[in-house]
Each structure stands twice: as structure tokens, then as C-alpha cells.
Amino acid sequence: QAEDGIRDSSVTGVQTCALPIYRAIVPSDEGPRYRLAPGIELPKPTIAIPSNAYMKKNYGMVSLKRLAELNSIPIDEEDEKSGGNSNSQGFGAGRHLEIDESIIRSFTDDAYRENEHNLFSKEKNIYVYANIPKYDTNQIMDYKVMIDLMKQESYHVEPEHFTKYRRESSKVVSYLVKEFELRKNADQMKRAATAKTGELNMNRLYSYNFTEDIFKKITVMPQGKSHGLVMFLDWSGSMTRHFANTVKQLLNLVLFCKKVNIPFEVYSFLDGTVYEHNYRQIAKENDLDINNFGLINLLSNRMSASEFTYACAALMKMSGAASAGRWNVRTPSFMSMSGTPLNEAVIAAMEIVPEFQKRNRLQIVNTVFLTDGEGSSLNKVYTLEGNRLYPYSKTFTHMVIRDPKTRHEEVYERNSCWGYSAGIKQTDCLIRLLRKRTHSNVVGFFVAGVGSVQSRSEYFFPEKMTHQERYALNEKIREDFKKKDHLIVTSTGYNEFYVLKSTALEDDGEEELTFKENASTRGMATAFAKYAGNKITSRVVLNRFIGLIV
């Protein structure tokens, strides 16, 4: 029926899809069609009687009388015999019969009316639509400005602390480099091809009478893919307890990048910076409000050797990593630790990552967030009031976040009956939008203790559960984390989220294999198994991470 309607020269395809379909036949020189006119005053519809030859050709042995019965159209014997006219090729200008409009029925419209109630929601949901704003990367505090401000405040650092840590972490960094090169070479070999050189192979020349394979061959290796890494460090008050070990993990990744000559950038996101370094957003209607946070470029492959050493030493001092993890040193005035603008940082990454990739001409860019994973939710949307735009805090049950560039959107429910933080749910949505825009892997690192992991189980495994199921899950997570010293989470917006035990990272990797005096064979086997197990456990996450970014 729809195909017959589309053939109508006066009805477009879009109109045909939107109009109901009737079973009454309307005259046409091209063959029978269906009249599509719901609720429109038209003249009394008529039907042309086709010839018997036309009916047999197009409808098999169906008689004209049967066709009329199907449409409840009265027809006399004379019409049936004559076929309405003498034209055997099809419809002609023969006699037309009037049709009673009361017998016309729209089955499509009837079905729509019967199910119309299903289109309305019985829940009192309030939806708010918000767009991802365009972040101005020119407002990021450059590392040169950061170093100058530190020196102006006479912020004293001790480079020897970083030099010592660099030496101690050499084993971990070397392991990362080895795994990266192995996987990278394996990927290249997988794409390698064998080609003939055109030069005769003298050792195969004797066989020229019965084979054409007498030329030297060469293995053509495709050009390796170029990689890059963009890292974001959570500079919030909630990170202070495990901040030293988080910074150590960050420095391991940075030293790995320098070792394999991978471009990298490290940014801290914070809302405790001074006013002149806060982000100032250009207002646009329906955009999310992301004001009152800042980004500082902590480390970069563009740094000189002296700048890199100074920045790393300052970072270790501020985190307490240079003083056995004790939080007993002050930060510069423009780097106070307060809230967690994680969601704002994810939005900023949507502009930072593509620019970084274009500037360094990279094929693969991976984005890493080192955070406790619980950012503040963004509830303010720019709304036009009069002639000005104001960021108003909206009342809603669901927020639809739209990316104007990719046209993707994500929906999250603000209120939850199982205790799942709105800020965390919003982060998941933004991370998914980041992955779709940048086409990069997004990895999360969270360095924590057992208590922190147990209290955040809703974030690691965000499924709806009963209280008993949630309690059982918390206990299982706690036991697994105590046993393995890590968790690998894949149920969030990240490609993978690595939860690392803080105390496990305090080991400098210099543990030696020792045996008790006069130890038996069984005792030596047990000691070796324990030693090897610790080494394997500490490298599981590193293997997963390298495998993901290659």
C-alpha cells in the first residue's frame, strides 16, 4: 500500500509515511491506488471499473466482482461483463461508480488511537537539556607562568628528592618501556607484508625451469603508530590522604613517556586558584555553566631539563611525597586544594585532546584521569532572561547532556534510590561523550585505602541493588581488594578504571628474595612463590594499561 502511495505524482514520500492508508480504491490511468485524505472535505469518491484483461494481468484470477466485494462496492452484472469499457489494456474512461464514504476506514489511524495512551509518561519527570560549552584553551595556566609564580613566592624546592625517586623508580619505568615496545612491535609484525625485490636470488636460480620464485624477498614493515598521553590530576582536598602515592604513580607515567619519547601533557584541575586565574566562560544559551575552576599545566614534554626537574620536585614537595607522605608542607597561594571540578575538566579535555593530537601529529592519544572519581555535579544552565544570559540552577529529575559537535547525547537521572551520587553519574555521561568526540581511550587511576574503596562501591559497580545485595557486594570488594591490592573496573564511563592500594605503592620495588636459615625445600618454594606473587600482582595493572594504550 505504501509503495502504491509513493507512486502518486502528487504525494511525496514523506507525506505518504505520515498519512493513514485506506482500503478504498481510487481511479488512475496507472493502476489502482489508495485514497489518503483523513479529515479533508473532498467530492464523492468514485472508482473506475478496470477491464477483465487488466484484472487477469495484474491480479491473477481475481474477478472484478470479488474486488468490488472486498471494498463493499455494489456492482451490477452488466458492469462485470463489460469491465466498465472495451479498453483491454487497463483503466479507461468507462463508467464510474460512487462509493459510500461511511465504509472507508483507516486501520493505521485506528491502531494509533488505540495505543495513543502509551505515548504519555505517568511519571512526573522534569527534563532539562544542556549543551557542552566550548572550552577556551588559552585560559590554561602555562607551566612557565606556574614556575614564575612559584619563584615569586620564594617557593623553595629540593631537586635531589626527585632525582632520588627517579633512580628508585627506574625498574618500574623500565618494565613499562619493555612491555610497550614488545606490544608495539607485535602490532607492527601483525601488519607486516612480504614483497619481491626484483633482484635474483642466486641460491634459487637452479629452479627457474619449474618455478617463478627465484627473486629475493623482503619483509615490508608498516610505519609505527605515533602515540601521545594527556593526564589530568585531581587537585582537591579529598585527595590529600593518598595524594603522595598518586603523584608517584603520575611521575611513573611521565618518566615512561620521556623514556619512549612520547609527547605528553599533565594538567591539574582545581577550584582553589586565585580569581585572575579562574576560568571565565563566554555565555551561550543552554550551555552548562563551568565557571570558577582552573587548569594548570604542571608538566609537559615541551619543558627544558631544568624546568622539568624543578616542576617534578615542586610536585613531590606539595604532595608530601618528599616527606614520607606527611601532609606538612604548604602549597603556593594559587594552588589551594578545595573542591573537585572533575566534570569541568572532562569538558575541557574535549578541546585539549584534539588540539594536542593535531599539534603533535599523533595517530593515537590516550587520556588519563588520576582522581578519586567523585566530582561536583553541574546543575546551572545559561538561560535567556530579557536581553541577558544568566546561569540558573535548574530543578530537574533528568538531565540530557548534548554535544553540539558530534550530535551525541547522554541522559542521567539526578535522584537515585540506591545512593549513587549525581556528580558521579554525570561524570560517566561526560566521559562517554569525551570518548565519542576524541576517539581516544579514557583511563582512570584511583589510589586509595580499603575503606575508601568500600565506601565508593556504588561508583565502581553502579547497578540497582537491594540493601542486602549492596552489603554482600561491599564485603566481596573489600576482600578482593585486600587480597589483590587492586581492582579493575569496566562498568563505568571509562574504558578501564584502575583502583590501586595506596600502601602497595609505598614499596619501592627493591624487595629481595630471602630464605630462612636452614630452610627446607618446601620452605624455599613457599618463599619464592610469595616473592613471585607479589611481583606479578604489582604488574597486573601495568600490563593492562600498556595493552590498552598501545
C-alpha positions as CSV (number, residue, x, y, z in Angstrom):
1,Q,0.0,0.0,0.0
2,A,2.8,2.4,0.9
3,E,4.5,1.7,-2.4
4,D,1.3,2.5,-4.4
5,G,1.1,5.8,-2.5
6,I,4.7,6.7,-3.2
7,R,4.0,6.3,-6.9
8,D,1.4,9.0,-6.7
9,S,2.8,12.0,-8.5
10,S,1.0,14.4,-6.1
11,V,2.1,12.8,-2.9
12,T,5.7,12.9,-1.7
13,G,7.4,10.0,0.2
14,V,7.4,12.0,3.5
15,Q,3.7,12.7,3.1
16,T,2.9,9.1,2.3
17,C,4.6,7.9,5.5
18,A,2.6,10.4,7.6
19,L,-0.8,9.7,6.1
20,P,-3.1,6.8,7.1
21,I,-3.8,4.1,4.5
22,Y,-7.3,3.3,3.3
23,R,-8.7,0.2,1.6
24,A,-10.8,2.1,-0.9
25,I,-9.5,2.2,-4.5
26,V,-9.3,5.5,-6.4
27,P,-9.3,5.7,-10.3
28,S,-6.0,6.1,-12.1
29,D,-4.6,5.6,-15.6
30,E,-1.6,4.0,-14.0
31,G,-3.4,1.3,-12.0
32,P,-5.3,1.2,-8.7
33,R,-4.2,3.4,-5.8
34,Y,-5.4,4.1,-2.2
35,R,-7.1,7.3,-1.3
36,L,-5.2,9.2,1.5
37,A,-7.4,12.0,2.8
38,P,-8.2,11.9,6.6
39,G,-10.4,14.7,7.8
40,I,-10.5,16.5,4.4
41,E,-13.7,17.5,2.6
42,L,-13.5,16.1,-0.9
43,P,-16.0,15.3,-3.6
44,K,-17.8,12.0,-3.5
45,P,-15.1,9.4,-4.3
46,T,-15.6,7.2,-7.3
47,I,-13.9,4.1,-8.7
48,A,-13.2,3.2,-12.3
49,I,-14.0,-0.3,-13.3
50,P,-10.9,-1.9,-14.9
51,S,-11.2,-4.4,-17.7
52,N,-11.1,-8.1,-17.1
53,A,-7.9,-8.4,-19.2
54,Y,-6.3,-5.8,-16.9
55,M,-7.5,-7.7,-13.8
56,K,-6.2,-11.0,-15.0
57,K,-2.8,-9.5,-15.9
58,N,-2.3,-7.7,-12.6
59,Y,-4.4,-9.6,-10.1
60,G,-4.4,-13.2,-11.4
61,M,-7.8,-14.8,-11.5
62,V,-9.4,-12.4,-9.0
63,S,-12.7,-11.3,-10.7
64,L,-14.0,-7.8,-10.8
65,K,-16.9,-8.9,-8.7
66,R,-14.6,-10.2,-5.9
67,L,-12.7,-6.9,-6.0
68,A,-15.9,-5.0,-5.5
69,E,-16.9,-7.2,-2.6
70,L,-13.6,-6.6,-0.9
71,N,-14.3,-2.9,-0.9
72,S,-18.1,-3.2,-0.2
73,I,-18.9,-1.6,-3.6
74,P,-22.2,-2.5,-5.2
75,I,-21.8,-3.6,-8.9
76,D,-24.3,-5.0,-11.4
77,E,-23.9,-7.8,-13.8
78,E,-23.6,-5.6,-16.8
79,D,-20.5,-3.8,-15.3
80,E,-18.9,-7.2,-14.5
81,K,-19.4,-8.5,-18.0
82,S,-18.2,-5.4,-19.8
83,G,-15.4,-4.5,-17.4
84,G,-16.7,-0.9,-17.5
85,N,-15.4,-0.3,-21.1
86,S,-13.9,-2.0,-24.0
87,N,-10.3,-1.0,-23.4
88,S,-8.5,-4.2,-22.5
89,Q,-5.2,-2.5,-21.7
90,G,-6.2,-1.1,-18.4
91,F,-8.3,1.8,-17.0
92,G,-10.2,3.9,-19.4
93,A,-12.9,6.5,-19.4
94,G,-15.6,4.0,-18.7
95,R,-18.5,4.2,-16.3
96,H,-17.6,5.2,-12.7
97,L,-19.4,4.1,-9.5
98,E,-20.0,6.2,-6.5
99,I,-18.5,5.0,-3.1
100,D,-20.2,5.4,0.2
101,E,-17.7,7.3,2.4
102,S,-19.0,5.7,5.5
103,I,-17.4,2.4,4.6
104,I,-13.9,3.9,4.3
105,R,-11.8,3.1,7.4
106,S,-8.3,4.0,8.3
107,F,-6.7,1.0,10.0
108,T,-3.5,2.9,10.7
109,D,-5.3,5.7,12.5
110,D,-7.4,3.3,14.5
111,A,-4.3,1.5,15.7
112,Y,-2.7,4.8,16.6
113,R,-5.7,5.9,18.6
114,E,-5.9,2.6,20.5
115,N,-2.2,2.9,21.6
116,E,-2.1,6.7,22.0
117,H,-2.1,6.4,25.8
118,N,1.3,4.6,25.7
119,L,2.9,7.8,24.4
120,F,2.4,9.6,27.6
121,S,4.5,9.1,30.7
122,K,2.7,8.6,34.0
123,E,5.7,9.7,36.0
124,K,6.3,13.3,36.9
125,N,9.7,13.7,35.3
126,I,11.2,17.1,34.6
127,Y,13.8,17.1,31.8
128,V,16.5,19.7,31.4
129,Y,18.5,20.0,28.2
130,A,22.1,21.3,28.4
131,N,24.8,21.7,25.8
132,I,28.5,21.1,26.2
133,P,30.2,24.5,26.1
134,K,33.3,25.2,24.0
135,Y,36.3,25.5,26.4
136,D,38.9,28.2,25.7
137,T,42.3,26.5,26.0
138,N,44.0,29.9,26.0
139,Q,42.9,30.3,29.6
140,I,45.0,27.4,30.9
141,M,47.9,28.5,33.1
142,D,51.1,27.5,31.2
143,Y,53.9,25.8,33.1
144,K,56.2,28.8,32.5
145,V,53.7,31.0,34.3
146,M,53.4,28.4,37.1
147,I,57.1,28.3,37.7
148,D,57.5,32.1,37.6
149,L,54.7,32.5,40.2
150,M,56.3,29.8,42.5
151,K,59.7,31.7,42.3
152,Q,57.9,35.0,43.0
153,E,56.6,33.5,46.2
154,S,60.1,32.1,47.0
155,Y,58.7,28.6,46.9
156,H,61.8,26.5,47.7
157,V,62.1,23.0,46.2
158,E,64.8,20.4,46.6
159,P,65.6,18.7,43.2
160,E,67.6,16.0,44.9
161,H,64.3,14.4,46.2
162,F,63.1,14.0,42.6
163,T,66.5,12.7,41.5
164,K,66.4,10.1,44.2
165,Y,62.8,9.0,43.3
166,R,63.8,8.9,39.6
167,R,66.5,6.4,40.4
168,E,64.3,4.3,42.6
169,S,61.5,4.1,40.1
170,S,63.8,3.0,37.2
171,K,62.8,-0.6,37.5
172,V,59.0,0.1,37.2
173,V,59.6,2.6,34.3
174,S,61.9,0.1,32.5
175,Y,59.2,-2.6,32.8
176,L,56.6,-0.2,31.3
177,V,59.0,0.6,28.4
178,K,59.7,-3.1,27.8
179,E,56.0,-4.0,27.7
180,F,55.2,-1.1,25.5
181,E,57.9,-1.9,22.9
182,L,57.0,-5.6,22.8
183,R,53.4,-4.9,22.2
184,K,54.1,-2.1,19.7
185,N,56.5,-4.4,17.8
186,A,53.9,-7.2,17.9
187,D,51.3,-4.9,16.3
188,Q,53.8,-3.9,13.6
189,M,54.7,-7.5,12.8
190,K,51.0,-8.4,12.6
191,R,50.7,-5.8,9.8
192,A,53.9,-6.7,8.1
193,A,54.0,-7.9,4.4
194,T,56.4,-9.8,2.3
195,A,57.3,-8.4,-1.2
196,K,59.7,-9.4,-4.0
197,T,62.7,-7.1,-4.5
198,G,63.1,-7.7,-8.3
199,E,66.7,-8.9,-7.6
200,L,67.6,-12.5,-8.5
201,N,68.2,-14.9,-5.7
202,M,71.3,-16.9,-6.9
203,N,70.6,-19.7,-4.5
204,R,67.2,-20.3,-6.2
205,L,68.3,-19.8,-9.8
206,Y,68.7,-23.5,-10.4
207,S,64.9,-23.9,-10.2
208,Y,63.9,-21.4,-12.9
209,N,62.6,-24.2,-15.2
210,F,59.8,-25.2,-12.8
211,T,59.1,-22.2,-10.6
212,E,58.9,-18.5,-10.8
213,D,60.0,-18.0,-7.2
214,I,63.6,-17.1,-8.0
215,F,63.7,-13.5,-6.7
216,K,64.9,-12.2,-3.3
217,K,62.2,-11.2,-0.9
218,I,61.9,-8.5,1.7
219,T,59.6,-8.0,4.7
220,V,58.0,-4.6,4.5
221,M,57.3,-3.2,7.9
222,P,54.5,-0.6,8.1
223,Q,55.3,2.7,9.8
224,G,54.6,2.5,13.5
225,K,51.7,4.4,15.0
226,S,52.5,7.6,16.9
227,H,51.2,7.8,20.5
228,G,50.5,10.6,23.0
229,L,49.3,10.9,26.5
230,V,47.2,13.6,28.2
231,M,46.9,13.3,32.0
232,F,44.7,15.2,34.5
233,L,45.5,15.2,38.2
234,D,42.8,15.8,40.8
235,W,43.9,18.7,43.0
236,S,41.1,18.5,45.6
237,G,41.0,18.3,49.3
238,S,39.6,14.8,49.2
239,M,42.9,13.6,47.6
240,T,45.2,14.7,50.5
241,R,45.2,11.3,52.3
242,H,46.6,9.4,49.3
243,F,48.0,12.3,47.3
244,A,51.7,11.4,47.7
245,N,51.3,8.0,46.2
246,T,49.0,9.3,43.5
247,V,51.8,11.8,42.5
248,K,54.3,8.9,42.4
249,Q,52.0,7.0,40.1
250,L,51.8,10.1,37.9
251,L,55.6,10.5,37.8
252,N,56.0,6.9,36.7
253,L,53.8,7.5,33.7
254,V,55.6,10.8,32.9
255,L,59.0,9.1,33.1
256,F,57.8,6.3,30.9
257,C,56.7,8.8,28.3
258,K,60.1,10.5,28.3
259,K,61.8,7.2,28.1
260,V,60.0,6.1,24.9
261,N,59.8,9.7,23.5
262,I,56.0,10.0,23.7
263,P,54.5,13.6,23.7
264,F,52.7,14.2,27.0
265,E,50.9,16.9,28.9
266,V,49.9,16.9,32.6
267,Y,47.2,19.3,34.0
268,S,45.8,19.8,37.5
269,F,42.2,20.7,37.8
270,L,41.2,22.8,40.9
271,D,38.8,25.4,42.1
272,G,41.1,26.9,44.8
273,T,43.1,29.1,42.5
274,V,43.1,32.9,42.7
275,Y,40.4,34.9,40.9
276,E,42.5,36.1,38.0
277,H,43.3,32.5,37.0
278,N,39.7,31.2,37.2
279,Y,38.1,30.2,34.0
280,R,35.8,32.8,32.5
281,Q,33.2,31.3,30.3
282,I,31.6,33.0,27.3
283,A,27.9,32.8,27.9
284,K,25.7,30.9,25.4
285,E,22.1,29.9,25.8
286,N,21.5,26.3,27.0
287,D,25.2,25.8,27.8
288,L,26.3,24.2,31.1
289,D,28.0,26.7,33.5
290,I,31.6,25.7,34.0
291,N,33.0,28.9,35.6
292,N,35.0,29.0,38.8
293,F,37.6,26.4,38.2
294,G,41.1,26.4,36.8
295,L,43.6,24.2,34.9
296,I,47.3,24.4,35.4
297,N,49.8,22.8,33.0
298,L,52.0,21.0,35.6
299,L,54.3,19.0,33.3
300,S,55.0,18.9,29.5
301,N,57.3,17.3,27.0
302,R,58.0,20.9,25.9
303,M,59.8,21.6,29.1
304,S,63.6,22.0,29.3
305,A,65.5,19.6,31.5
306,S,65.8,22.2,34.3
307,E,62.2,23.2,34.1
308,F,61.1,19.5,34.2
309,T,63.3,18.8,37.3
310,Y,62.0,21.9,39.1
311,A,58.4,21.2,38.4
312,C,58.6,17.5,39.4
313,A,60.5,18.4,42.6
314,A,57.8,21.0,43.4
315,L,55.1,18.5,42.8
316,M,56.7,16.0,45.1
317,K,57.0,18.7,47.8
318,M,53.4,19.8,47.5
319,S,52.1,16.3,47.6
320,G,54.2,15.3,50.6
321,A,55.9,12.6,48.6
322,A,59.3,14.1,49.6
323,S,58.5,13.8,53.3
324,A,57.3,10.2,53.6
325,G,53.7,11.1,52.6
326,R,53.1,13.5,55.5
327,W,50.9,16.5,54.7
328,N,53.1,19.0,56.4
329,V,54.1,21.4,53.7
330,R,52.2,24.3,52.2
331,T,51.2,24.8,48.6
332,P,51.6,28.1,46.7
333,S,48.8,30.6,47.1
334,F,47.4,30.0,43.7
335,M,47.2,26.2,44.1
336,S,45.0,25.7,47.2
337,M,43.2,22.3,47.4
338,S,39.4,22.6,47.8
339,G,36.6,21.2,45.7
340,T,36.6,18.6,42.8
341,P,35.9,20.1,39.4
342,L,36.2,16.8,37.7
343,N,33.3,17.3,35.3
344,E,34.6,20.7,34.3
345,A,37.9,19.1,33.5
346,V,36.3,16.4,31.3
347,I,34.6,19.1,29.3
348,A,37.9,21.0,29.0
349,A,39.5,17.7,27.7
350,M,37.1,17.7,24.8
351,E,39.0,20.7,23.4
352,I,42.5,20.0,24.8
353,V,42.9,16.4,23.5
354,P,42.1,17.2,19.8
355,E,44.4,20.3,19.9
356,F,47.2,18.2,21.4
357,Q,46.7,15.5,18.8
358,K,46.8,18.0,15.9
359,R,49.8,19.9,17.3
360,N,51.9,16.8,17.6
361,R,50.5,15.0,14.6
362,L,49.6,11.9,16.5
363,Q,47.5,8.9,15.5
364,I,46.7,7.6,19.0
365,V,46.0,9.7,22.0
366,N,45.1,8.3,25.4
367,T,43.6,10.3,28.2
368,V,44.2,9.6,31.9
369,F,42.5,10.9,34.9
370,L,44.1,10.4,38.3
371,T,41.2,11.1,40.7
372,D,39.0,9.7,43.5
373,G,36.2,9.7,40.9
374,E,33.7,11.8,42.7
375,G,33.3,15.3,41.2
376,S,30.8,18.0,41.9
377,S,27.7,18.0,39.7
378,L,26.9,20.7,37.2
379,N,23.4,22.0,37.6
380,K,23.5,25.5,36.2
381,V,22.4,26.2,32.6
382,Y,22.6,29.5,30.9
383,T,19.1,30.8,30.4
384,L,18.0,34.0,28.5
385,E,16.2,36.5,30.7
386,G,15.3,39.7,28.9
387,N,18.4,40.6,27.0
388,R,20.9,38.9,29.2
389,L,22.0,35.3,29.8
390,Y,22.2,34.1,33.4
391,P,23.4,30.7,34.8
392,Y,20.4,29.4,36.7
393,S,20.3,26.3,38.8
394,K,17.6,24.1,37.3
395,T,15.2,21.9,39.1
396,F,15.0,18.6,37.3
397,T,14.8,14.8,37.6
398,H,16.7,14.0,34.4
399,M,19.3,16.0,32.5
400,V,20.0,15.5,28.8
401,I,23.6,16.5,28.0
402,R,24.2,17.2,24.3
403,D,27.4,17.5,22.4
404,P,26.8,20.1,19.6
405,K,29.9,18.8,17.6
406,T,29.2,15.1,17.5
407,R,25.4,15.3,18.0
408,H,25.6,12.6,20.6
409,E,23.7,13.0,23.9
410,E,23.6,11.3,27.3
411,V,20.9,11.2,29.9
412,Y,21.3,10.8,33.6
413,E,18.8,10.7,36.5
414,R,19.6,13.2,39.2
415,N,17.9,11.5,42.0
416,S,18.6,7.9,42.9
417,C,17.1,5.4,45.3
418,W,20.3,3.5,45.8
419,G,22.7,6.2,46.8
420,Y,24.5,6.7,43.6
421,S,25.9,10.2,43.5
422,A,24.5,12.6,40.9
423,G,28.0,14.0,40.3
424,I,29.4,10.5,39.6
425,K,26.5,9.7,37.2
426,Q,27.2,13.0,35.4
427,T,30.9,12.1,35.1
428,D,30.1,8.8,33.5
429,C,27.9,10.6,30.8
430,L,30.6,13.2,30.1
431,I,33.4,10.6,29.9
432,R,31.3,8.7,27.3
433,L,30.8,12.0,25.3
434,L,34.6,12.6,25.6
435,R,35.4,9.2,24.1
436,K,33.0,9.7,21.2
437,R,34.4,13.2,20.4
438,T,38.1,12.4,20.7
439,H,38.0,8.7,19.7
440,S,40.6,8.0,22.4
441,N,40.9,5.6,25.3
442,V,40.0,7.2,28.6
443,V,41.6,5.6,31.7
444,G,41.1,6.3,35.3
445,F,43.5,5.8,38.3
446,F,42.4,5.9,41.9
447,V,44.9,5.4,44.6
448,A,43.0,4.6,47.9
449,G,42.8,2.5,51.0
450,V,40.4,-0.3,51.8
451,G,37.9,2.0,53.5
452,S,37.7,4.4,50.6
453,V,37.1,1.6,48.1
454,Q,34.3,0.1,50.2
455,S,32.5,3.4,50.6
456,R,32.6,4.0,46.8
457,S,31.3,0.6,45.6
458,E,28.3,2.4,44.0
459,Y,30.7,4.1,41.7
460,F,32.7,1.0,40.7
461,F,29.6,-1.1,40.2
462,P,26.7,1.2,39.6
463,E,23.8,-1.3,39.4
464,K,20.5,-1.1,41.2
465,M,20.6,-3.4,44.2
466,T,18.8,-4.2,47.4
467,H,20.4,-3.3,50.7
468,Q,21.3,-6.9,51.2
469,E,22.9,-7.2,47.8
470,R,24.8,-4.0,48.3
471,Y,26.2,-5.2,51.6
472,A,27.3,-8.5,50.1
473,L,29.0,-6.7,47.2
474,N,30.8,-4.4,49.6
475,E,32.2,-7.3,51.5
476,K,33.3,-9.0,48.3
477,I,35.0,-5.9,47.0
478,R,36.8,-5.4,50.3
479,E,38.1,-9.0,50.4
480,D,39.2,-8.9,46.8
481,F,41.0,-5.5,47.2
482,K,42.8,-6.7,50.3
483,K,43.9,-9.9,48.5
484,K,44.9,-8.4,45.1
485,D,45.8,-4.8,46.1
486,H,43.9,-3.6,43.1
487,L,40.6,-3.6,41.2
488,I,40.0,-3.2,37.5
489,V,36.6,-1.7,36.9
490,T,35.0,-1.7,33.4
491,S,31.4,-0.8,34.3
492,T,31.8,3.0,34.4
493,G,32.2,5.5,31.5
494,Y,35.9,4.9,31.4
495,N,37.4,2.2,29.1
496,E,39.1,0.9,32.3
497,F,39.3,2.4,35.8
498,Y,42.2,1.1,38.0
499,V,41.9,1.2,41.7
500,L,45.3,0.8,43.4
501,K,46.0,0.1,47.0
502,S,47.9,3.1,48.5
503,T,50.2,1.0,50.8
504,A,51.2,-1.3,47.9
505,L,52.7,1.7,46.1
506,E,54.8,2.6,49.0
507,D,57.1,-0.3,48.2
508,D,60.0,1.0,46.1
509,G,60.4,-2.3,44.2
510,E,63.7,-3.1,45.8
511,E,62.4,-6.2,47.7
512,E,64.8,-9.1,47.5
513,L,64.2,-12.8,47.6
514,T,65.4,-14.1,51.0
515,F,65.3,-17.6,52.7
516,K,65.3,-18.6,56.3
517,E,68.5,-20.2,57.6
518,N,68.4,-24.0,57.1
519,A,65.2,-23.6,55.2
520,S,63.7,-26.9,53.8
521,T,62.9,-27.3,50.1
522,R,59.2,-26.7,50.8
523,G,60.0,-23.5,52.7
524,M,62.2,-22.2,49.9
525,A,59.4,-23.0,47.4
526,T,56.9,-21.1,49.5
527,A,59.2,-18.1,49.9
528,F,59.8,-18.0,46.1
529,A,56.0,-18.3,45.3
530,K,55.3,-15.4,47.7
531,Y,58.0,-13.3,46.1
532,A,56.9,-14.0,42.6
533,G,53.3,-13.5,43.5
534,N,54.0,-10.0,44.8
535,K,55.8,-9.1,41.6
536,I,53.0,-10.4,39.4
537,T,50.3,-8.6,41.5
538,S,52.2,-5.3,41.2
539,R,52.4,-5.6,37.4
540,V,48.9,-6.7,36.5
541,V,47.6,-3.2,36.3
542,L,50.7,-2.0,34.4
543,N,50.2,-4.8,31.8
544,R,46.5,-3.9,31.4
545,F,47.3,-0.2,31.0
546,I,50.1,-0.8,28.4
547,G,47.9,-3.2,26.5
548,L,45.1,-0.6,26.3
549,I,47.2,2.4,25.2
550,V,49.3,0.7,22.5
